[in-house]
Amino acid sequence: MKLALIGATGYVGAALLEEALNRGHQVTALVRHPEKLAQRAGLSALRADVQDVAALTEQLRGHDTVLSAFNPGWGVADIREQFIAGSKSITAASKAAGVKRLLVVGGAGSLYVAPGQQLIDSDGFPAEYKEGAEGARQALDLLRDEQGLEWTFLSPAAHLEPGPRTGQFRLGGEELLMTGEQPGRISVADLAVALLDETEQPRHVRRRFTLAY
């Protein structure tokens, strides 16, 4: 497949890039600093600004699927506003480019921990991540109203961490997955496995899903 990957040099995006290339896909990496990516078979890198809908539309045109690991950066003061604006731009550009399939990696904050209660609203949710998590939650809410794209939103386990690619994990839906009494964990490498599995064999079209060990 011909994949456009937004955010390919980030923590999640780099894992997605590795998994996609190892599966033999043709990947266009859309990043702020393409010089950070070494030349590899199957990879082309373009400098991109996700806030520029017109330019992004042209860069997405001709791809089979858009994978978005967009994140403005946790140190950005207005991360929530940038997250929402960037997500809207990616959706608009995908539609304008005629790419029907959009897969988005978001956060765990919008997963439910009790009826009517999401993780982000729980006592003890880390304050330093709340603005970014709120941006991701609102991005998901916007996608839920989107009928022009075959979108999928992947929320990781509560703990997303470095670790090996095992290919062995549980899938879930709207609720935070637990391991006993503790919130679940997942490696970023296995998160990439799950998203590329969904890319190749869609099972969650116009739905959110999650995963954990």
Secondary structure, 3 states (H helix, E strand, C coil): CEEEEECCCCHHHHHHHHHHHHCCCEEEEEECCHHHCCCCCCEEEEECCCCCHHHHHHHHCCCCEEEECCCCCCCCCCHHHHHHHHHHHHHHHHHHHCCCEEEEECCCCCCEEECCEEHHHCCCCCHHHHHHHHHHHHHHHHHHCCCCCEEEEEECCCEEECCCCCCCCEEECCECCEECCEECEEEHHHHHHHHHHHHHCCCCCCEEEEEEC
